[in-house]
Amino acid sequence: MKKEEAIAQLRDLIRDRQSFLDKSEPNSVFQDDIDALEYAVNHLQEHVQNLPCSHGEGVTVRPDGVHELSPHAYKLTQRLRNVTVEVLTCEKCGDVSVAWHRQDDTEEVDE
């Protein structure tokens, strides 16, 4: 079971327990179940959000057989001119990658 599926299943259990609640009974065992399930869901969600991006535990992807493919899902967040520089940020974990492309007017600079 994947983490997202486990979270969804726990949410279903919370809804089930809520349907059993008797509002006239102040210390219902079902409320204790709901509280424990909500704690578990919140903790699991926090844990999932703080995990680094990966293709899966122990999995590396090397499309060319040599260079490892990044597991990040980048989106363009910044572009600079002359040499076009793209700053990409992973939407999930915030990891940053930089790419650049030559333009017609790109010049090499001697140090």
Beta strands, then each sheet from edge to edge (+ up, - down):
strand 1: 74-80
strand 2: 84-90
strand 3: 96-101
sheet 1: 1+ 2- 3+
end
